[in-house]
Amino acid sequence: MFTTSEFGIDLGTANVLVYCKNKGITLNEPSVVAIDAVTKKVLAVGTEAKEMIGKTPERIVAIRPLKDGVIADYHITTEMVKHILYKASKNMGLTIRKPNIVVCVPSGSTSVDRRAIHDVVKNAGAKKVHIIEEPVAAAIGAGLPVDEPVANVVVDIGGGSTEVALISFGGVVTCHSVRIGGDSMDEDIIQYVRKSYNVLIGERTAEQIKIEIGYAPLDHDSLEMEVRGRDLVTGLPKTITLTSNEIREAIRESLLHILEAIRLTLEDSPAELSGDIVDRGVILTGGGSLLNGLEEWISKQIQVPVQLASNPLESVAIGTGKALNYLQKIQPAVK
């Protein structure tokens, strides 16, 4: 069956999510592409490609074509979006012909970055492309009344960057973005284990450590985790035990940068909206917001209520999909 449909796409540094009107999230896969370094042919996309990271021969390279929410490799991103759209329509049992697509961009992205994202999605087979700012999509997905003249503060902690935005009446009033997110925390953990234990661990192991025993800078009951890596002295596999207190200190610097972005956004907010912020608080979205104790820590630091969105990992994608219902309120489609 051929049909013209409408999709919302969250092109994230860590994951790509596709939302289809009336169907919900139809696809959620890592933003990873495995290519043959010699022929440049795409071998795998998404989950299959992520499983290849650090486990393939030299000629097969698993890469992330998006860095900090911006396109780093135009050709491979186009191929990835084509594969993603094909998979999403296959999951629904449909063959989609020229869909209308809403795609989100970081609020701090340049006009060149936005044009690149538009062209990628258009070349991947879209009929019309609408662009919406990521914090606005996150706020819509979190169920906030973005089209009303009240303050909605969203902190979207993604893989490559964190965006903090004050949204009112359908637009961004003020925002601050830092190129620090879940990936930066993973890198902090890799460096800490390397310096403290002389052991090298991979990206996937670091991510697992962060998920299981990663903690915001709060006092808590210590957790432990056994980790396997390669001893840099002997070159042999080695097992070490890490504690959540160690990981808390390893990622502290990254979290302080995120906190600073939140403070700057609140400081820049108009006086009329400041009262709303105290009443309504701050909403956390994005995968990084799931870090243990983060909600409580941020609330203590800024003296404002902080709560986690009901579905933080999918808020942006849901928001892009829901934006399809009132496209006239956001900028018109770029042909």
Rosetta blueprint (number, residue, H / E / L):
1 M L
2 F E
3 T E
4 T L
5 S L
6 E E
7 F E
8 G E
9 I E
10 D E
11 L E
12 G L
13 T L
14 A L
15 N E
16 V E
17 L E
18 V E
19 Y E
20 C E
21 K L
22 N L
23 K L
24 G E
25 I E
26 T E
27 L E
28 N E
29 E E
30 P E
31 S L
32 V L
33 V E
34 A E
35 I E
36 D E
37 A L
38 V L
39 T L
40 K L
41 K L
42 V E
43 L E
44 A E
45 V E
46 G L
47 T H
48 E H
49 A H
50 K H
51 E L
52 M L
53 I L
54 G L
55 K L
56 T L
57 P L
58 E L
59 R L
60 I E
61 V E
62 A E
63 I E
64 R L
65 P L
66 L E
67 K E
68 D L
69 G L
70 V E
71 I E
72 A L
73 D L
74 Y H
75 H H
76 I H
77 T H
78 T H
79 E H
80 M H
81 V H
82 K H
83 H H
84 I H
85 L H
86 Y H
87 K H
88 A H
89 S H
90 K H
91 N H
92 M L
93 G L
94 L L
95 T E
96 I E
97 R L
98 K L
99 P L
100 N E
101 I E
102 V E
103 V E
104 C E
105 V E
106 P L
107 S L
108 G L
109 S L
110 T L
111 S H
112 V H
113 D H
114 R H
115 R H
116 A H
117 I H
118 H H
119 D H
120 V H
121 V H
122 K H
123 N H
124 A L
125 G L
126 A L
127 K L
128 K E
129 V E
130 H E
131 I E
132 I E
133 E E
134 E H
135 P H
136 V H
137 A H
138 A H
139 A H
140 I H
141 G H
142 A L
143 G L
144 L L
145 P L
146 V L
147 D L
148 E L
149 P L
150 V L
151 A L
152 N E
153 V E
154 V E
155 V E
156 D E
157 I E
158 G L
159 G L
160 G L
161 S L
162 T E
163 E E
164 V E
165 A E
166 L E
167 I E
168 S E
169 F L
170 G L
171 G E
172 V E
173 V E
174 T E
175 C E
176 H E
177 S E
178 V E
179 R L
180 I L
181 G L
182 G H
183 D H
184 S H
185 M H
186 D H
187 E H
188 D H
189 I H
190 I H
191 Q H
192 Y H
193 V H
194 R H
195 K H
196 S H
197 Y H
198 N L
199 V E
200 L E
201 I L
202 G L
203 E H
204 R H
205 T H
206 A H
207 E H
208 Q H
209 I H
210 K H
211 I H
212 E H
213 I H
214 G L
215 Y E
216 A L
217 P L
218 L L
219 D L
220 H L
221 D L
222 S L
223 L L
224 E E
225 M E
226 E E
227 V E
228 R E
229 G E
230 R E
231 D E
232 L L
233 V L
234 T L
235 G L
236 L L
237 P E
238 K E
239 T E
240 I E
241 T E
242 L E
243 T E
244 S H
245 N H
246 E H
247 I H
248 R H
249 E H
250 A H
251 I H
252 R H
253 E H
254 S H
255 L H
256 L H
257 H H
258 I H
259 L H
260 E H
261 A H
262 I H
263 R H
264 L H
265 T H
266 L H
267 E H
268 D L
269 S L
270 P L
271 A H
272 E H
273 L H
274 S H
275 G H
276 D H
277 I H
278 V H
279 D H
280 R H
281 G L
282 V E
283 I E
284 L E
285 T E
286 G L
287 G H
288 G H
289 S H
290 L H
291 L L
292 N E
293 G L
294 L H
295 E H
296 E H
297 W H
298 I H
299 S H
300 K H
301 Q H
302 I H
303 Q L
304 V L
305 P L
306 V E
307 Q E
308 L E
309 A L
310 S L
311 N L
312 P L
313 L L
314 E L
315 S H
316 V H
317 A H
318 I H
319 G H
320 T H
321 G H
322 K H
323 A H
324 L H
325 N H
326 Y H
327 L H
328 Q H
329 K H
330 I L
331 Q L
332 P L
333 A L
334 V E
335 K L
